[in-house]
Amino acid sequence: MSSDHNLPVSHTTLADIAEAFSRTAEKYDAFAEDHPHLTRMRGKVYAHVATLIQPGARILELNCGTGADAVRLAQMGYRVHATDIAPGMLARLAEKATKLGLEDRITHQTCAFFQLEQVTGGLYDAVFSNLGGLNCVPDLASVTAHLPLILKPGGIAVWVLMPKVCLWELATLFTGQFRLAFRRFARGGALARLEGLRFPVYYFHPRQAQQAFGRDFVRIGLEGLSVITPTAESKNLARRWPRLYAGLAWLDDQLAPRWPWRGWGDFYILSMRYQPE
């Protein structure tokens, strides 16, 4: 695999990722329905964004998927240019924007996250990526290298990434699921399977992610996402045992902003400000 910043993922892998997510676009939306845990996770990300980015700002979204985040951000008063490599995902985004009357606040473009020099629309106030979309790249520097081309000085990057330490997955060790318990520590990433296709997923310690931004960026926020509560795949715990889930969520809220919990979880939210010298 090339280390060139312009080609961090093989064409075959990129095509597989695009095809896999296009195939699962409809299922992706269906899975998110009646999913209180995922709704809570997204809500925490939106709250984080709202504390750092003023309404009316222009946000470039990477790995936008079917547009759930683009729609919510537009409804919050932002203008969103959403990018993805999966045509099936972008088609559903376009449908949502039209149905909800948000065409004036949401635009979209087929573009890979390591080809940001191709992004249209000039400079943006913020660059946003949610729920591990950037964990498909082995080297985050292949993305950050292009940020000065599309991000205003003083602009903010808010990325939600998957760390190596996920307590919920590590706990599966006690049920004999050794591969699941330690998959995030695998050298060279772990293979993901989606719609019959396989592609690698990589996990980053917050320090790794922060270093990938380089000297022109300063960290302004870091918090864990779903540190004590289950992973995003868990749809039933919150519905079947709401009181237990509420207790876990309360504890999660207390620990997520604190060290060392802020770098653990199913994900973490990392925010960096672009301050070129």
C-alpha positions, 0 to 999 in steps of 0.5 A: 500500500502506497504511503503517498498522501494522494493514494493512501488506499488502493483503487480496489479497496476504495471501489469495494468500500464504495460498492459495499456502502452503496449496497447497504444504504437502505439498510443503513437508514432502517437500522438507525430507526428506533435506535435510541442509543445511536440517537443519543450518540449523534446528539452528543456529537451535534452538541459538541459541534454547536459549542464550537461552530456558529450557526450559518457557518459553511461545513464540509462533511466527509463520509456523509453516508445517507445524509443523517448528519447533513440533514441535522446540521442543516436544520441547526442552521449550518450550510453543508457540502456533503461528500462521499464515495458511495453513489448509493449513499449520496442518492439517499442524501439527495432524496432527503434534502429534497423531501425536507426542503433543504436544497438551499442548505445542503449540496453534495459531491462524489469525492474521496476523503484523500482527494480534498483538492477536488472539493468545490465551493471554496474555503470552509469554516469547518470540516466534519466527519462522524462515526468513524468514516475516516477509520477506513484510511491507514494514515490520517495525514493523507487527509489532513495534508489537504486541509489547508486547501479547503479550510479557512484560517481559524477553521475547525475540524471535528472528527469522530474516530474509533480508538483502540481502547473500547471497554465494551468490546474488551469486556467480550473477552469474558464471554470467550469472544477473543477476536472481537475483544482485541480486534482494535489492536491488530497490526495493519487494521482489522478486516470489516465485512459488509454486503459480502465485501471486505476492507480494512478498518484502522483504529487510532489513539487520539495522540496519533490523530492529533499528530497527523494534523501537524503544527498548524493545528491546535487541539480545542476539544477531546471527549469519549463517545460511548465510553461506558454505554454499548457500541453503536451496533447495540440497538436493543439494550436501550430499548429493553432495559431503559433504566439500566441504560439511563444509568450507564448514560449518566455515568458515561456523561460524567467520564467522557470528558475526563482523562483517560476516558476521553480517549476511550470508547466506541468513538471519540470526538476530536476537535482541532483549530487551524492556526497557520503560522 
